[in-house]
Amino acid sequence: MSVIVIQFITLDGIVSDPDGSANTPTGGWAFRYGPETVAGDKFRLGSALDDGVMLLGRTTWQLFSRIWPGRDDPFSARMNAVPKLVASRTLTDTSAWANSRLVEGDLVDVVKHEPRDVVVTGSLSVVRALRAEDLIDEYRLLTFPAVLGTGERLFPAGGPPADLETVSVERVGAAVLTRYGRAAPGHRR
């Protein structure tokens, strides 16, 4: 089992409001680069969607539950079919998006005992909770050539350190997909 975090991110590390749905002043930055950069399996998830589970926080799940069920292209079919765990203290009904269920119990314990690969999409609070417990095995970051100067950062100042190694780098439309994994044992900072 691996925990894979996928994020749209700017050059200055901002991950908030890439699609503009939160109506922030700088929102929508990722979608300005066109569908060829954001549509489909840009994160190269492949079998992780077929055999794994997606983990989302409430806000991301609610956004996705309004978007994905109405789509019928091959990637959307995979997104709709993947089992989805929803981390929320307030949501009670996940029927709006097929194959969704609420996380029961402690989030960290659920992830530790999940036998399948776990793909965390967006959901910054979930990412931070898992990162604090050193549970993230891989980051797949789709970096856009934008500098916002404000917004939520994936790696905020004062957060825990992480030793990572570059697994791969690939241009995807106007963005760059970079995969980072845990550094090999003995790696020095």
C-alpha positions in Angstrom: 0.0 0.0 0.0 1.2 3.5 -0.9 -0.2 6.9 -0.1 0.0 9.1 -3.2 -0.8 12.8 -3.0 -1.8 14.6 -6.2 -2.0 18.4 -6.4 -2.2 21.2 -8.9 0.4 23.6 -7.6 2.0 27.0 -8.6 5.6 27.8 -8.8 5.4 29.4 -5.4 3.8 26.4 -3.8 0.1 27.5 -3.8 -2.5 24.8 -4.1 -5.7 26.6 -3.1 -8.5 27.3 -5.6 -7.0 26.0 -8.8 -10.4 25.9 -10.5 -11.8 29.1 -9.1 -14.7 27.4 -7.4 -13.9 29.1 -4.0 -14.1 32.5 -5.7 -10.8 33.7 -4.3 -9.2 36.7 -6.0 -6.5 34.5 -7.6 -8.7 31.4 -8.1 -8.9 29.5 -11.4 -5.2 29.7 -12.1 -4.8 26.1 -13.3 -7.8 26.2 -15.6 -6.5 29.2 -17.5 -4.0 26.9 -19.2 -6.7 25.0 -21.0 -8.2 21.5 -21.0 -5.1 19.9 -22.5 -3.3 20.7 -19.3 -5.9 19.6 -16.7 -8.3 17.1 -18.3 -7.9 13.3 -18.1 -5.3 11.3 -16.2 -2.7 14.0 -16.1 -1.3 12.6 -12.8 -0.7 9.2 -14.5 -2.7 7.3 -11.9 -3.4 4.3 -14.0 -3.8 1.2 -11.9 -4.1 3.3 -8.7 -7.6 4.3 -9.8 -8.4 0.7 -10.9 -7.1 -1.1 -7.8 -6.9 1.6 -5.2 -9.1 4.0 -3.2 -9.4 7.7 -3.4 -9.4 9.8 -0.2 -10.9 13.2 -0.2 -11.8 15.8 2.4 -15.4 17.2 2.5 -14.9 20.3 0.4 -13.1 18.5 -2.4 -15.6 15.6 -2.3 -18.5 18.0 -2.5 -17.0 19.9 -5.5 -16.2 16.6 -7.3 -19.6 15.1 -6.5 -21.2 17.9 -8.5 -18.8 17.5 -11.5 -17.8 13.9 -12.1 -21.1 11.9 -12.0 -22.4 13.8 -15.0 -19.4 12.9 -17.2 -19.0 9.8 -19.3 -15.6 9.9 -21.0 -13.2 7.0 -20.1 -11.3 8.9 -17.4 -14.5 10.1 -15.8 -15.8 6.5 -15.8 -12.7 5.5 -13.8 -13.1 8.4 -11.4 -16.8 7.5 -10.8 -15.9 3.8 -10.4 -13.0 4.1 -7.9 -14.0 3.6 -4.2 -13.9 6.9 -2.4 -13.3 7.6 1.3 -14.6 10.9 2.5 -13.0 12.5 5.6 -15.6 14.7 7.2 -16.9 15.5 10.6 -20.0 17.2 9.3 -21.1 15.4 6.1 -23.7 12.6 6.6 -24.7 11.6 3.1 -22.4 10.5 0.3 -25.0 9.2 -2.1 -24.4 12.1 -4.6 -21.3 10.3 -6.0 -21.2 6.6 -6.5 -18.8 4.4 -4.5 -18.3 7.0 -1.8 -18.4 6.4 1.9 -17.5 8.3 5.0 -14.3 7.5 6.9 -15.3 5.8 10.1 -13.0 6.3 13.0 -9.6 8.0 13.1 -8.4 9.1 9.6 -4.7 8.1 10.3 -5.7 4.6 11.6 -8.0 4.1 8.5 -5.1 5.0 6.2 -2.6 2.8 8.1 -4.9 -0.2 7.8 -6.0 0.3 4.2 -4.6 -2.5 2.0 -5.0 -0.7 -1.3 -3.1 2.3 -2.6 -4.6 5.5 -1.3 -4.8 8.5 -3.7 -5.4 11.8 -1.9 -6.7 14.5 -4.2 -6.6 18.1 -3.2 -7.9 18.0 0.4 -5.1 20.0 2.1 -6.3 19.2 5.6 -6.1 15.5 4.9 -2.7 15.8 3.3 -1.4 17.7 6.4 -2.8 15.1 8.8 -1.1 12.3 6.9 2.1 14.3 6.4 2.3 14.9 10.2 2.3 11.1 10.7 4.8 10.6 7.9 2.4 8.4 5.9 2.9 10.0 2.4 4.9 7.8 0.1 4.7 9.9 -3.1 3.7 13.4 -4.3 2.6 13.9 -7.9 2.6 17.6 -8.5 1.3 19.2 -11.6 3.2 22.5 -11.5 1.8 25.5 -13.4 3.9 28.5 -14.5 2.1 30.9 -12.2 3.2 32.8 -9.2 0.3 33.9 -7.0 2.0 35.3 -3.9 -1.0 34.4 -1.7 -3.0 31.3 -0.9 -2.6 28.0 0.9 0.8 26.3 0.4 1.3 22.6 0.2 4.4 22.9 2.3 3.8 25.8 4.7 6.7 27.3 6.7 7.2 25.5 10.0 5.9 22.2 8.7 7.7 18.9 9.2 10.7 18.3 7.0 10.6 15.5 4.3 13.4 13.8 2.4 12.2 13.2 -1.1 13.8 12.1 -4.4 12.7 12.9 -7.9 11.1 9.9 -9.5 10.2 11.5 -12.9 9.5 14.8 -14.6 7.3 15.2 -17.7 5.8 18.2 -19.5 2.0 18.0 -19.6 0.5 20.8 -21.7 1.6 24.1 -20.1 2.5 22.4 -16.8 5.1 20.0 -15.5 4.2 16.7 -13.8 6.9 15.9 -11.2 6.7 12.8 -9.1 8.6 12.7 -5.8 9.0 9.7 -3.6 10.5 9.0 -0.2 14.3 9.3 -0.3 16.2 6.1 -0.1 17.3 5.1 3.5 20.5 6.9 4.5 19.8 9.9 2.3 21.2 13.0 4.0 19.6 16.4 4.0 
